[in-house]
Amino acid sequence: MKGIVFTEFLELVENEFGLDVVQQIIDECELDSEGVYTSVGTYSHKDMFKMVAKLSEIKGLPVPALLMVFGEYFFTTLKTKYPMFMEKPNLFSFLNSIDQYIHPEVLKLYPDAELPRFEAEMKDENEMVLNYYSSRKMSDLAIGLIKGAAAHFEENVDVVKIGEEGNGEKVRLQVNKI
């Protein structure tokens, strides 16, 4: 997993809960990186799971909710760093472009990145189904990113998991404009 995910997560934790919580997470988790991340480095996704689980334990918040909040936060970073990916007319057009345009461009920048895969199915002008595929099983982070994108495009949506296989390796997400 690319280091920018880790650096942004720790920045969010610091902004929301303080530097002492960041330090507690680093001290109490047995991280492969020992808590040292650079935005361009590549690290084990297991470190992210350890940190999110520890934050959940410290703050008494559910892991899925933390991942969603982080996804929304992380989207703001992505839109600032990569504005060329945001040049779509609406949310559904953007979501439909993830595997056809955005991820191939990301791989040009970061050839070793392991990205999730998305298949978009338009049901009608107000409903889309996204099939999420990833061995990392982080669909809650994807939901947060979708919600962040919806806010960027000034669209109100409801995102619901409507199916799951492989213990989260494939998740069907229904995105409805409301």
N, C-alpha and C positions, 0 to 999 in steps of 0.2 A: 504494500500500500504506500502511496506517495506521501512523503513527509509533510506536505502542505496540509493534509488531513489532520495529522497529529498536532502540528503547530497551531492550527486554527482551533482545534478542540481545546487545547490547553489555554489559548487566549480567551475563549468563551468561558471556560471555568474560572479563570482569573477575574474576568469582567463581572461575572455573575456571583461568584462565591468567595473571591479573594485569593491572593497568592498563597496563603497558608493552606488552603484546600488543595491547590495545585501541588504544593510540596508534600502534603500528606499522601496524595495519590501516588506520586513518584516514590516516596519512601516506603509505602506499604504494598506496592505491587512489585512483583519480580518481573521487571520489564527486560526484554531482550536487549533493548537499547540503553538500559539503565536511566531512562528518562531524558536522553539527549536526542533531539530531533532537529533536522534541517529541512526546510521546505522542499528541497530538491532531492533529498535522500529517499531511499526505499526501505520500508520497515515491515515487520510481521504484523498482519492484521490482528493477531492474537493480543498484541500490546493494546490495541484500541479496545478490544473486548474487556481486557483486564481493567483498564482505566475507567471505562463506562460503568462496569460492575462495581468498582470501588466507589465511584461518585454516587451511584445508586444507594449503596450501603451507607455512605456518610450522610447523604441528604434525605434518604428515605423516599426517593423518587423512582418510579418504575423505569427500567432500562429502555423499553420502547419509547416512552415519552421523552427521555433524554436524547435518544438518537434522532427523534423527529425535530426537537428544538435545535439540535446541532445541525441538522440538515438545512433548516430554514436559515440559520446563521451562516452556514458555509456557502449557501447560494449567494449571499451578498458579496462574499469574497470572490466567488467565481465570476459574477457579473462585472465586478470592478476590474479584475485581472484580465478577463477575456471578453470584452464588450462585443467583439465581432460575432460571438455566438448568440448574442441577444437580438440580432437584427431580424427578428421574425415578427409577423403581424399580431400573433396571439399565442396563448398558452399551448393549444393543441398543435399548432404548427411547430412550435418549439419542441414539444415532447416528441412529435413525429420525426424530428430531425436528429435526435440523439444518436441513434446507431448509424444513420445514413450520412451525417455530416460532422457532428460534434466529436464523437468518439474517434473516428478516423483522423481528425485534426489533432486531437489530444495525443494520439499515438505517434504522430509526427514529432511532437514536442517531447514526449516521454515514451520512447519505444518499449521500455520495460514495464509500463503501467499495465496492471491487470484490471480491466474495467468490467463492470456488469454489462449485461446485454439486455436490450429492451425491444419488444415487438409491440407496435401500436396498432390497435384496431379501432377505427372510427365506427361508432354505433349510429350516431346522428350528430347534429351540430352542437349538442349539449352533453354528449356522453362519449367517453373514450375508455377502452380497456387497454391497460399496459401489462404485458407479461414481462416480469422481472426475472432474470436468470443470473445467479451468482453463487459460487461455492462459499462465499463469505457470509451469506445469509444476513444481509443488512438492509432488508426492505424497508424497515422503519426509517433509516437514514434517507432512502430514496423518497419516501413519502414526505419527509421534511423538505427535501430539495424541490419536490413538486409544489409544495405549498409556498416555498420561497419564490419559485418561478411564477406561480399564480399571483402573488403579491406584486412582483415586478411588472407583470402584464395587466395589473389592476383588474383581475378577474377573481370572483369568489367561487371556490370549488369545494367539493366534499370528496375526500379520497378514502376509499374503503377497500380492505382486503376481502376479495370474494372467493379466493381459492389459494391453496398452498400445497406444494408437493416437496418431497425430499427434505423435510424438516426445515423448509424455508429457502431451499435452493431455487425453486420456481414459485413465484407468487403472482397471482392475478390481482391487479389493482384496478378498481373502477373509479374513474375521475368524472364527476358530474359537475357541470356549471350550475350554480344556484343563484 
